[in-house]
């Protein structure tokens, strides 16, 4: 990324005008930020949004390295992230 592209990216971030783009097939890895968790008598459970993110990852991005917050990692089925952020 050159200086102009980086400057443009900063401006979009500050002004909330960034538009997601690109092809998911070109991704190098998955970085997943959670939307919190549910506290229950039996402990912490991933919320519905985290379960949906995990389901999408398993279905569409299964071959990529995963860097996920623990709430999403806990919602994965038959898989675990390469790096879990607690």
LINUR-V203985 format. One record per backbone hydrogen bond with DSSP energy under -1.0 kcal/mol. NH is the residue of the N-H (numbers start at 0). CO is the residue of the C=O. E is the energy in kcal/mol with one decimal. If there is no record, write none. Layout:
BEGIN
<<NH,CO,E> <NH,CO,E>>
END
This chain:
BEGIN
<<5,1,-2.4> <6,2,-2.4> <7,3,-2.6> <8,4,-2.4> <9,5,-2.3> <10,6,-2.2> <11,7,-2.4> <12,8,-2.3> <13,9,-2.7> <14,10,-2.3> <16,11,-2.2> <25,22,-2.4> <26,23,-1.6> <29,64,-2.5> <31,66,-2.6> <37,44,-3.5> <39,42,-2.8> <42,39,-1.4> <44,37,-2.8> <50,46,-2.0> <51,47,-2.3> <52,48,-2.2> <53,49,-2.4> <54,50,-2.3> <55,51,-2.2> <56,52,-2.4> <57,53,-2.6> <58,54,-2.2> <59,55,-3.0> <60,56,-2.2> <63,60,-1.6> <66,29,-2.8> <67,82,-2.0> <68,31,-2.0> <69,84,-2.3> <71,68,-1.2> <72,68,-2.1> <73,69,-2.9> <75,72,-1.2> <81,65,-1.4> <82,65,-1.7> <84,67,-2.7>>
END
